[in-house]
Amino acid sequence: MAYLTIRDLSLGYENQAILTNLDFTVDKGDYLCVVGENGSGKSTLMKTLLGLTPPIKGQIQWGDGLKINEIGYLPQQTIVQKDFPASVWEVVISGCQGRMGLSPFYKKEEKLTAERNLERMGITHLRNSSYRNLSGGQQQRVLLARALCATTKVLLLDEPVSGLDPKVTAEMYALIKQLNDEGITIIMISHDIEAAVRYATHILHIGGKVFFGTKEEYKKSDLGKFFLAQEGGGF
Amino acid sequence: MFAQLVEYLQYPFVRYAIIVGVLIALCSSLLGVTLVLKRFSFIGDGLSHVAFGALAIASVLNLSNNMLLVLPITVISAVLLLRNGQNTRIKGDAAIAMISVGALAFGYLIMNVFSTSSNLSGDVCSTLFGSTSILTLTSGQVWGCAILSVCVIAFFVLFYNKIFAVTFDENFAMATGVKAERYNLMIAVVIAVIIVLAMNLVGALLISALVVFPALSAMRIYSSFLKVTICSAVLSVICALVGILISILAGTPVGSTIVAVDVLMFGICYLCGMVRGR
């Protein structure tokens, strides 16, 4: 059974549908990129998958023994976080909250998880630094480490490279790819179609026309050809 | 001056005032950090005006214990204001502004039309700027206040990590299975309780200061959530203590003296922060 099965999904706000009749599946180990223009409903799709916005119609099924509190999420940064006084450690370990239930304090297990993920993201040396004083790329690594504290299975990423310079962007993509190679399923929103085609295994293109399939199929499809030509990508 | 202070401290009512003042300052500063960071600095102001309106109704109805009316009304308003945080139709600040001035107007109106008191402007003034009632507390009231404070502090310590998660990133918390709405609701209830308690001390107009200043001062100096929280609690207690002592010695109004000390402390912290290069 697939990790995530979407059947006949319509989504939007207050019965104003942005997207209708969406069908796709995500299997274990997949790297799905959701692409589409601004306003095509990418972020709303993400929020609906996470259960933050109820769907208007249709089904979202998490399968294969995956529970809702086993999903990692890398949101876009909010204004509140820009001057939030918090150390890197405090932010990263807060990713463990989801499965702690009512237990008030972090135990050894959570601390170990947080430390492991700091190391995994190469930010152990920033442990006691203040989150608000970090560079954009470092902040993304911190938030990624937090997301990894919440999951060992699925990561949902909302425009993980927006606002980063080209070098840091490449590092970020490499990092995400590495996580995927380690067996974590990736669902990523992006409007960088070129990078999506390079790294992902599957593409979901939403907007006027909807496409879902592997990236090879996407490259051969009319929609894919059109957008890749526009981006000037030589793939 | 010291001898004078020692003499004053022998009176139980002075000791009561200091105990209650310190406890209220401590409680309000704890949640202040969260409220400031959630961009709800004005919630204290809004809710205290609601409490003022409720107090007006209670005094017109001649209730023997006006807390029975004031507390529920304030709690309900707090829940309504904080409930859906980021996704309301009327945005946070506008809703607070509406409720705040609305309640203030109705409160004064009701007091004016129905009041039987001979000293109306005195009554209004003391509810707005803090009454001398902090100097007329009975030991029962002090115990009540102490018990509520212990509850607030226990709540804060037990839910500290969850409050952090919900404050830093509500959407992430909800997406990963934290019951963010439940915690928002709890924060709302607790802040309403604190505000009703604090009305006695500094009055309806000045409560925001107790909530906001210690948190902002601490944020100038420290940059981790734990340190900011502890620092703001310590600063708040010191300011309240100093403020009450000054007001006793110099005969100034309690509420505004405490707030003045808070402002001064913010100035000092601001300079410290600049020196440390933030």
Interface residues (C-beta under 8 A of the other chain):
Chain A: K47 L50 G51 L52 K67 I68 N69 I71 G72 Y73 P75 T78 V80 Q81 D83 F84 P85 A86 S87 E90 V91 S94 G95 Q97 G98 R99 M100 P104 F105 Y106 N128 S130 R132 N133 R146 A147 A150 T151 L156
Chain B: L37 K38 R39 V157 L158 F159 Y160 N161 K162 F164 A165 F168 D169 N171 F172 A173 M174 A175 T176 G177 V178 M219 Y222 S223 S224 F225 L226 K227 V228
